[in-house]
Amino acid sequence: MLHKYKEIKRFEVTKDYSQIHMTNFMENSIVKGLPGFESIEMGLNSSNPDYDLVVISFTWESKEAFMNFKKSDAHLQSHKKRTPNPKILKYSATHFEVTDEWSQ
């Protein structure tokens, strides 16, 4: 049985950058329309006085679909163009298979 696969990216960004960062992700994401890609969810927590927390969750139909994306030319090229952004204070990511799901 194939399980959906999630990638959760967590960004601590400067207060003046959170909306720009979220807009950039939604408008320039290369995952839209790719085989196996299902959805993006985005959240913002502004409660910390020192930074905003932007969390972006990507859902893929399977780990295989996610890995195919990570190895794709489009993904590799997008990372070659990237330069360090001083407005991103901290970044982390986690990945996991969705083993159970419940909704109402």
N, CA, C and O atoms as CSV, one atom per row, in Angstrom:
chain,resi,resn,atom,element,x,y,z
A,1,MET,N,N,0.829,-1.183,0.000
A,1,MET,CA,C,0.000,0.000,0.000
A,1,MET,C,C,0.878,1.252,0.000
A,1,MET,O,O,1.773,1.390,0.833
A,2,LEU,N,N,0.614,2.163,-0.941
A,2,LEU,CA,C,1.340,3.429,-0.979
A,2,LEU,C,C,0.716,4.409,0.001
A,2,LEU,O,O,-0.506,4.526,0.090
A,3,HIS,N,N,1.562,5.101,0.724
A,3,HIS,CA,C,1.103,6.117,1.665
A,3,HIS,C,C,1.407,7.495,1.093
A,3,HIS,O,O,2.405,7.685,0.398
A,4,LYS,N,N,0.549,8.438,1.388
A,4,LYS,CA,C,0.867,9.817,1.047
A,4,LYS,C,C,2.154,10.196,1.765
A,4,LYS,O,O,2.524,9.593,2.772
A,5,TYR,N,N,2.824,11.202,1.229
A,5,TYR,CA,C,4.103,11.632,1.785
A,5,TYR,C,C,4.058,13.138,2.010
A,5,TYR,O,O,3.547,13.886,1.177
A,6,LYS,N,N,4.599,13.574,3.145
A,6,LYS,CA,C,4.585,14.987,3.517
A,6,LYS,C,C,6.000,15.526,3.653
A,6,LYS,O,O,6.910,14.840,4.118
A,7,GLU,N,N,6.152,16.758,3.238
A,7,GLU,CA,C,7.350,17.534,3.542
A,7,GLU,C,C,6.860,18.791,4.257
A,7,GLU,O,O,6.013,19.517,3.736
A,8,ILE,N,N,7.391,19.042,5.446
A,8,ILE,CA,C,7.034,20.222,6.222
A,8,ILE,C,C,8.276,21.105,6.317
A,8,ILE,O,O,9.294,20.701,6.879
A,9,LYS,N,N,8.181,22.312,5.763
A,9,LYS,CA,C,9.279,23.274,5.834
A,9,LYS,C,C,8.916,24.333,6.864
A,9,LYS,O,O,7.789,24.826,6.895
A,10,ARG,N,N,9.877,24.673,7.701
A,10,ARG,CA,C,9.667,25.638,8.783
A,10,ARG,C,C,10.699,26.750,8.630
A,10,ARG,O,O,11.905,26.505,8.648
A,11,PHE,N,N,10.201,27.979,8.479
A,11,PHE,CA,C,11.066,29.140,8.294
A,11,PHE,C,C,10.825,30.153,9.405
A,11,PHE,O,O,9.686,30.561,9.630
A,12,GLU,N,N,11.868,30.558,10.095
A,12,GLU,CA,C,11.796,31.718,10.970
A,12,GLU,C,C,12.321,32.880,10.136
A,12,GLU,O,O,13.466,32.865,9.684
A,13,VAL,N,N,11.467,33.892,9.936
A,13,VAL,CA,C,11.815,35.006,9.053
A,13,VAL,C,C,11.623,36.331,9.786
A,13,VAL,O,O,10.910,36.405,10.788
A,14,THR,N,N,12.267,37.369,9.272
A,14,THR,CA,C,12.093,38.695,9.860
A,14,THR,C,C,10.640,39.135,9.711
A,14,THR,O,O,9.943,38.719,8.785
A,15,LYS,N,N,10.202,39.971,10.624
A,15,LYS,CA,C,8.804,40.412,10.667
A,15,LYS,C,C,8.355,41.055,9.354
A,15,LYS,O,O,7.196,40.916,8.965
A,16,ASP,N,N,9.257,41.751,8.675
A,16,ASP,CA,C,8.887,42.436,7.435
A,16,ASP,C,C,8.895,41.515,6.213
A,16,ASP,O,O,8.594,41.960,5.105
A,17,TYR,N,N,9.236,40.236,6.402
A,17,TYR,CA,C,9.429,39.351,5.251
A,17,TYR,C,C,8.393,38.234,5.137
A,17,TYR,O,O,8.314,37.600,4.084
A,18,SER,N,N,7.612,37.970,6.151
A,18,SER,CA,C,6.741,36.786,6.137
A,18,SER,C,C,5.750,36.796,4.977
A,18,SER,O,O,5.608,35.783,4.293
A,19,GLN,N,N,5.073,37.895,4.741
A,19,GLN,CA,C,4.087,37.939,3.655
A,19,GLN,C,C,4.760,37.806,2.291
A,19,GLN,O,O,4.229,37.141,1.402
A,20,ILE,N,N,5.910,38.426,2.124
A,20,ILE,CA,C,6.662,38.314,0.868
A,20,ILE,C,C,7.072,36.863,0.641
A,20,ILE,O,O,6.931,36.338,-0.463
A,21,HIS,N,N,7.576,36.225,1.680
A,21,HIS,CA,C,8.028,34.830,1.577
A,21,HIS,C,C,6.870,33.909,1.195
A,21,HIS,O,O,7.010,33.053,0.322
A,22,MET,N,N,5.741,34.088,1.848
A,22,MET,CA,C,4.582,33.241,1.561
A,22,MET,C,C,4.067,33.482,0.143
A,22,MET,O,O,3.727,32.527,-0.555
A,23,THR,N,N,4.006,34.716,-0.286
A,23,THR,CA,C,3.566,35.030,-1.651
A,23,THR,C,C,4.520,34.430,-2.670
A,23,THR,O,O,4.083,33.845,-3.661
A,24,ASN,N,N,5.834,34.571,-2.433
A,24,ASN,CA,C,6.824,33.989,-3.350
A,24,ASN,C,C,6.630,32.485,-3.490
A,24,ASN,O,O,6.687,31.953,-4.598
A,25,PHE,N,N,6.401,31.797,-2.375
A,25,PHE,CA,C,6.212,30.348,-2.427
A,25,PHE,C,C,4.985,29.983,-3.251
A,25,PHE,O,O,5.035,29.077,-4.083
A,26,MET,N,N,3.892,30.684,-3.019
A,26,MET,CA,C,2.651,30.341,-3.718
A,26,MET,C,C,2.719,30.692,-5.202
A,26,MET,O,O,2.203,29.944,-6.033
A,27,GLU,N,N,3.336,31.799,-5.542
A,27,GLU,CA,C,3.363,32.242,-6.936
A,27,GLU,C,C,4.467,31.583,-7.754
A,27,GLU,O,O,4.327,31.437,-8.969
A,28,ASN,N,N,5.552,31.187,-7.115
A,28,ASN,CA,C,6.706,30.680,-7.860
A,28,ASN,C,C,7.015,29.208,-7.619
A,28,ASN,O,O,8.053,28.715,-8.062
A,29,SER,N,N,6.144,28.511,-6.934
A,29,SER,CA,C,6.408,27.108,-6.630
A,29,SER,C,C,6.447,26.282,-7.911
A,29,SER,O,O,5.564,26.391,-8.762
A,30,ILE,N,N,7.469,25.466,-8.032
A,30,ILE,CA,C,7.615,24.643,-9.232
A,30,ILE,C,C,6.888,23.309,-9.109
A,30,ILE,O,O,6.881,22.527,-10.060
A,31,VAL,N,N,6.281,23.034,-7.965
A,31,VAL,CA,C,5.643,21.729,-7.771
A,31,VAL,C,C,4.244,21.647,-8.375
A,31,VAL,O,O,3.757,20.554,-8.662
A,32,LYS,N,N,3.600,22.783,-8.568
A,32,LYS,CA,C,2.226,22.782,-9.072
A,32,LYS,C,C,2.152,22.066,-10.414
A,32,LYS,O,O,2.889,22.385,-11.347
A,33,GLY,N,N,1.255,21.097,-10.493
A,33,GLY,CA,C,1.053,20.362,-11.732
A,33,GLY,C,C,2.009,19.207,-11.969
A,33,GLY,O,O,1.895,18.515,-12.980
A,34,LEU,N,N,2.944,18.984,-11.066
A,34,LEU,CA,C,3.886,17.876,-11.253
A,34,LEU,C,C,3.222,16.543,-10.921
A,34,LEU,O,O,2.310,16.494,-10.095
A,35,PRO,N,N,3.670,15.465,-11.555
A,35,PRO,CA,C,3.103,14.146,-11.260
A,35,PRO,C,C,3.265,13.798,-9.784
A,35,PRO,O,O,4.361,13.887,-9.230
A,36,GLY,N,N,2.171,13.407,-9.163
A,36,GLY,CA,C,2.205,12.982,-7.773
A,36,GLY,C,C,2.036,14.085,-6.757
A,36,GLY,O,O,1.838,13.808,-5.574
A,37,PHE,N,N,2.108,15.340,-7.192
A,37,PHE,CA,C,1.913,16.443,-6.249
A,37,PHE,C,C,0.426,16.616,-5.975
A,37,PHE,O,O,-0.386,16.601,-6.900
A,38,GLU,N,N,0.067,16.782,-4.688
A,38,GLU,CA,C,-1.341,16.929,-4.324
A,38,GLU,C,C,-1.703,18.312,-3.805
A,38,GLU,O,O,-2.683,18.898,-4.264
A,39,SER,N,N,-0.928,18.854,-2.849
A,39,SER,CA,C,-1.347,20.144,-2.280
A,39,SER,C,C,-0.228,20.823,-1.503
A,39,SER,O,O,0.765,20.208,-1.114
A,40,ILE,N,N,-0.435,22.128,-1.295
A,40,ILE,CA,C,0.405,22.937,-0.406
A,40,ILE,C,C,-0.526,23.556,0.627
A,40,ILE,O,O,-1.598,24.059,0.293
A,41,GLU,N,N,-0.102,23.512,1.882
A,41,GLU,CA,C,-0.781,24.249,2.947
A,41,GLU,C,C,0.255,25.173,3.572
A,41,GLU,O,O,1.422,24.809,3.712
A,42,MET,N,N,-0.182,26.365,3.944
A,42,MET,CA,C,0.741,27.340,4.489
A,42,MET,C,C,0.160,27.936,5.763
A,42,MET,O,O,-1.041,28.194,5.850
A,43,GLY,N,N,1.027,28.153,6.753
A,43,GLY,CA,C,0.588,28.763,7.999
A,43,GLY,C,C,1.560,29.832,8.455
A,43,GLY,O,O,2.742,29.812,8.110
A,44,LEU,N,N,1.038,30.768,9.239
A,44,LEU,CA,C,1.841,31.866,9.763
A,44,LEU,C,C,1.558,32.028,11.249
A,44,LEU,O,O,0.403,32.089,11.672
A,45,ASN,N,N,2.626,32.096,12.033
A,45,ASN,CA,C,2.512,32.384,13.460
A,45,ASN,C,C,3.360,33.628,13.728
A,45,ASN,O,O,4.580,33.608,13.572
A,46,SER,N,N,2.698,34.699,14.129
A,46,SER,CA,C,3.382,35.972,14.379
A,46,SER,C,C,3.509,36.290,15.864
A,46,SER,O,O,3.765,37.438,16.228
A,47,SER,N,N,3.334,35.297,16.723
A,47,SER,CA,C,3.293,35.554,18.166
A,47,SER,C,C,4.656,35.876,18.782
A,47,SER,O,O,4.716,36.508,19.837
A,48,ASN,N,N,5.747,35.456,18.146
A,48,ASN,CA,C,7.073,35.750,18.688
A,48,ASN,C,C,7.459,37.184,18.317
A,48,ASN,O,O,7.326,37.566,17.155
A,49,PRO,N,N,7.927,37.980,19.266
A,49,PRO,CA,C,8.274,39.371,18.946
A,49,PRO,C,C,9.522,39.514,18.069
A,49,PRO,O,O,9.752,40.575,17.488
A,50,ASP,N,N,10.328,38.449,17.970
A,50,ASP,CA,C,11.596,38.536,17.249
A,50,ASP,C,C,11.535,38.050,15.804
A,50,ASP,O,O,12.369,38.443,14.989
A,51,TYR,N,N,10.575,37.211,15.478
A,51,TYR,CA,C,10.482,36.661,14.123
A,51,TYR,C,C,9.064,36.157,13.882
A,51,TYR,O,O,8.285,35.972,14.818
A,52,ASP,N,N,8.745,35.938,12.607
A,52,ASP,CA,C,7.512,35.254,12.222
A,52,ASP,C,C,7.872,33.830,11.824
A,52,ASP,O,O,8.932,33.586,11.246
A,53,LEU,N,N,6.998,32.907,12.132
A,53,LEU,CA,C,7.180,31.510,11.758
A,53,LEU,C,C,6.265,31.206,10.579
A,53,LEU,O,O,5.045,31.330,10.683
A,54,VAL,N,N,6.857,30.809,9.464
A,54,VAL,CA,C,6.111,30.393,8.278
A,54,VAL,C,C,6.305,28.887,8.142
A,54,VAL,O,O,7.434,28.400,8.087
A,55,VAL,N,N,5.198,28.158,8.090
A,55,VAL,CA,C,5.244,26.708,7.940
A,55,VAL,C,C,4.543,26.355,6.631
A,55,VAL,O,O,3.420,26.788,6.376
A,56,ILE,N,N,5.224,25.564,5.810
A,56,ILE,CA,C,4.673,25.163,4.519
A,56,ILE,C,C,4.677,23.644,4.455
A,56,ILE,O,O,5.709,23.003,4.653
A,57,SER,N,N,3.513,23.081,4.178
A,57,SER,CA,C,3.338,21.628,4.121
A,57,SER,C,C,3.005,21.222,2.691
A,57,SER,O,O,2.046,21.714,2.097
A,58,PHE,N,N,3.805,20.327,2.156
A,58,PHE,CA,C,3.584,19.784,0.816
A,58,PHE,C,C,3.082,18.349,0.961
A,58,PHE,O,O,3.640,17.573,1.736
A,59,THR,N,N,2.047,17.998,0.231
A,59,THR,CA,C,1.541,16.628,0.235
A,59,THR,C,C,1.750,16.020,-1.146
A,59,THR,O,O,1.397,16.611,-2.166
A,60,TRP,N,N,2.333,14.825,-1.152
A,60,TRP,CA,C,2.591,14.063,-2.372
A,60,TRP,C,C,1.818,12.758,-2.287
A,60,TRP,O,O,1.518,12.283,-1.192
A,61,GLU,N,N,1.496,12.181,-3.424
A,61,GLU,CA,C,0.725,10.928,-3.410
A,61,GLU,C,C,1.535,9.768,-2.857
A,61,GLU,O,O,0.968,8.773,-2.405
A,62,SER,N,N,2.878,9.887,-2.890
A,62,SER,CA,C,3.737,8.812,-2.377
A,62,SER,C,C,5.153,9.350,-2.164
A,62,SER,O,O,5.507,10.421,-2.656
A,63,LYS,N,N,5.944,8.592,-1.427
A,63,LYS,CA,C,7.350,8.947,-1.246
A,63,LYS,C,C,8.070,8.910,-2.590
A,63,LYS,O,O,8.940,9.738,-2.858
A,64,GLU,N,N,7.706,7.954,-3.425
A,64,GLU,CA,C,8.328,7.842,-4.747
A,64,GLU,C,C,8.104,9.112,-5.570
A,64,GLU,O,O,9.028,9.596,-6.225
A,65,ALA,N,N,6.887,9.652,-5.542
A,65,ALA,CA,C,6.593,10.888,-6.278
A,65,ALA,C,C,7.442,12.041,-5.743
A,65,ALA,O,O,7.970,12.839,-6.517
A,66,PHE,N,N,7.571,12.125,-4.421
A,66,PHE,CA,C,8.395,13.165,-3.805
A,66,PHE,C,C,9.855,13.015,-4.226
A,66,PHE,O,O,10.494,13.996,-4.607
A,67,MET,N,N,10.383,11.796,-4.161
A,67,MET,CA,C,11.783,11.568,-4.518
A,67,MET,C,C,12.033,11.865,-5.995
A,67,MET,O,O,13.089,12.388,-6.353
A,68,ASN,N,N,11.073,11.536,-6.848
A,68,ASN,CA,C,11.203,11.869,-8.273
A,68,ASN,C,C,11.302,13.380,-8.461
A,68,ASN,O,O,12.093,13.857,-9.274
A,69,PHE,N,N,10.507,14.123,-7.715
A,69,PHE,CA,C,10.583,15.582,-7.774
A,69,PHE,C,C,11.955,16.064,-7.303
A,69,PHE,O,O,12.564,16.908,-7.961
A,70,LYS,N,N,12.452,15.548,-6.180
A,70,LYS,CA,C,13.730,16.004,-5.633
A,70,LYS,C,C,14.887,15.765,-6.607
A,70,LYS,O,O,15.864,16.513,-6.608
A,71,LYS,N,N,14.774,14.725,-7.432
A,71,LYS,CA,C,15.825,14.401,-8.400
A,71,LYS,C,C,15.609,15.078,-9.752
A,71,LYS,O,O,16.455,14.968,-10.640
A,72,SER,N,N,14.493,15.773,-9.914
A,72,SER,CA,C,14.147,16.348,-11.219
A,72,SER,C,C,15.048,17.531,-11.572
A,72,SER,O,O,15.581,18.211,-10.696
A,73,ASP,N,N,15.203,17.758,-12.872
A,73,ASP,CA,C,15.980,18.906,-13.337
A,73,ASP,C,C,15.392,20.216,-12.824
A,73,ASP,O,O,16.134,21.124,-12.449
A,74,ALA,N,N,14.064,20.320,-12.805
A,74,ALA,CA,C,13.410,21.555,-12.346
A,74,ALA,C,C,13.805,21.868,-10.904
A,74,ALA,O,O,14.116,23.014,-10.578
A,75,HIS,N,N,13.792,20.859,-10.049
A,75,HIS,CA,C,14.162,21.075,-8.643
A,75,HIS,C,C,15.641,21.419,-8.511
A,75,HIS,O,O,16.004,22.359,-7.804
A,76,LEU,N,N,16.487,20.665,-9.185
A,76,LEU,CA,C,17.928,20.910,-9.087
A,76,LEU,C,C,18.286,22.296,-9.614
A,76,LEU,O,O,19.118,22.981,-9.019
A,77,GLN,N,N,17.672,22.722,-10.720
A,77,GLN,CA,C,17.936,24.049,-11.275
A,77,GLN,C,C,17.466,25.155,-10.337
A,77,GLN,O,O,18.124,26.189,-10.218
A,78,SER,N,N,16.338,24.945,-9.675
A,78,SER,CA,C,15.818,25.982,-8.773
A,78,SER,C,C,16.763,26.219,-7.599
A,78,SER,O,O,16.827,27.330,-7.072
A,79,HIS,N,N,17.488,25.201,-7.189
A,79,HIS,CA,C,18.422,25.359,-6.074
A,79,HIS,C,C,19.752,25.953,-6.518
A,79,HIS,O,O,20.459,26.549,-5.705
A,80,LYS,N,N,20.106,25.804,-7.791
A,80,LYS,CA,C,21.345,26.405,-8.287
A,80,LYS,C,C,21.259,27.924,-8.295
A,80,LYS,O,O,22.268,28.608,-8.122
A,81,LYS,N,N,20.055,28.453,-8.494
A,81,LYS,CA,C,19.859,29.901,-8.587
A,81,LYS,C,C,19.764,30.566,-7.216
A,81,LYS,O,O,19.850,31.790,-7.117
A,82,ARG,N,N,19.592,29.795,-6.186
A,82,ARG,CA,C,19.321,30.344,-4.855
A,82,ARG,C,C,20.577,30.943,-4.222
A,82,ARG,O,O,21.666,30.373,-4.290
A,83,THR,N,N,20.391,32.102,-3.607
A,83,THR,CA,C,21.460,32.734,-2.834
A,83,THR,C,C,20.962,32.893,-1.398
A,83,THR,O,O,19.753,32.956,-1.173
A,84,PRO,N,N,21.865,32.960,-0.430
A,84,PRO,CA,C,21.431,33.112,0.965
A,84,PRO,C,C,20.580,34.375,1.145
A,84,PRO,O,O,20.887,35.431,0.592
A,85,ASN,N,N,19.517,34.242,1.920
A,85,ASN,CA,C,18.617,35.361,2.178
A,85,ASN,C,C,18.726,35.735,3.658
A,85,ASN,O,O,18.342,34.943,4.519
A,86,PRO,N,N,19.239,36.921,3.965
A,86,PRO,CA,C,19.413,37.309,5.369
A,86,PRO,C,C,18.090,37.479,6.126
A,86,PRO,O,O,18.088,37.561,7.354
A,87,LYS,N,N,16.982,37.531,5.409
A,87,LYS,CA,C,15.675,37.665,6.064
A,87,LYS,C,C,15.138,36.317,6.545
A,87,LYS,O,O,14.185,36.271,7.323
A,88,ILE,N,N,15.746,35.221,6.085
A,88,ILE,CA,C,15.421,33.890,6.599
A,88,ILE,C,C,16.423,33.601,7.714
A,88,ILE,O,O,17.602,33.358,7.460
A,89,LEU,N,N,15.940,33.632,8.934
A,89,LEU,CA,C,16.812,33.511,10.102
A,89,LEU,C,C,17.145,32.066,10.434
A,89,LEU,O,O,18.234,31.770,10.925
A,90,LYS,N,N,16.199,31.161,10.164
A,90,LYS,CA,C,16.390,29.748,10.482
A,90,LYS,C,C,15.467,28.928,9.588
A,90,LYS,O,O,14.349,29.341,9.280
A,91,TYR,N,N,15.951,27.765,9.179
A,91,TYR,CA,C,15.174,26.882,8.308
A,91,TYR,C,C,15.347,25.444,8.773
A,91,TYR,O,O,16.437,25.036,9.172
A,92,SER,N,N,14.267,24.687,8.720
A,92,SER,CA,C,14.354,23.246,8.952
A,92,SER,C,C,13.255,22.571,8.140
A,92,SER,O,O,12.273,23.200,7.747
A,93,ALA,N,N,13.441,21.287,7.899
A,93,ALA,CA,C,12.444,20.515,7.158
A,93,ALA,C,C,12.368,19.118,7.747
A,93,ALA,O,O,13.348,18.589,8.273
A,94,THR,N,N,11.197,18.539,7.650
A,94,THR,CA,C,10.999,17.156,8.054
A,94,THR,C,C,10.132,16.475,7.011
A,94,THR,O,O,9.349,17.121,6.315
A,95,HIS,N,N,10.284,15.166,6.913
A,95,HIS,CA,C,9.567,14.376,5.911
A,95,HIS,C,C,9.002,13.136,6.584
A,95,HIS,O,O,9.622,12.567,7.484
A,96,PHE,N,N,7.816,12.721,6.139
A,96,PHE,CA,C,7.237,11.508,6.717
A,96,PHE,C,C,6.136,10.948,5.839
A,96,PHE,O,O,5.502,11.664,5.064
A,97,GLU,N,N,5.923,9.639,5.982
A,97,GLU,CA,C,4.792,8.987,5.338
A,97,GLU,C,C,3.567,9.152,6.223
A,97,GLU,O,O,3.649,9.021,7.444
A,98,VAL,N,N,2.440,9.438,5.604
A,98,VAL,CA,C,1.175,9.546,6.328
A,98,VAL,C,C,0.651,8.125,6.509
A,98,VAL,O,O,0.303,7.457,5.536
A,99,THR,N,N,0.598,7.673,7.745
A,99,THR,CA,C,0.174,6.292,8.010
A,99,THR,C,C,-1.311,6.183,8.309
A,99,THR,O,O,-1.918,5.140,8.066
A,100,ASP,N,N,-1.897,7.240,8.828
A,100,ASP,CA,C,-3.327,7.264,9.118
A,100,ASP,C,C,-3.851,8.661,8.838
A,100,ASP,O,O,-3.119,9.646,8.938
A,101,GLU,N,N,-5.114,8.734,8.489
A,101,GLU,CA,C,-5.734,10.025,8.213
A,101,GLU,C,C,-7.182,9.972,8.661
A,101,GLU,O,O,-7.866,8.971,8.450
A,102,TRP,N,N,-7.646,11.038,9.273
A,102,TRP,CA,C,-9.024,11.099,9.733
A,102,TRP,C,C,-9.562,12.473,9.407
A,102,TRP,O,O,-8.874,13.472,9.618
A,103,SER,N,N,-10.762,12.543,8.905
A,103,SER,CA,C,-11.408,13.835,8.672
A,103,SER,C,C,-12.897,13.688,8.899
A,103,SER,O,O,-13.437,12.581,8.889
A,104,GLN,N,N,-13.541,14.794,9.099
A,104,GLN,CA,C,-14.970,14.782,9.389
A,104,GLN,C,C,-15.734,15.445,8.279
A,104,GLN,O,O,-16.960,15.535,8.341
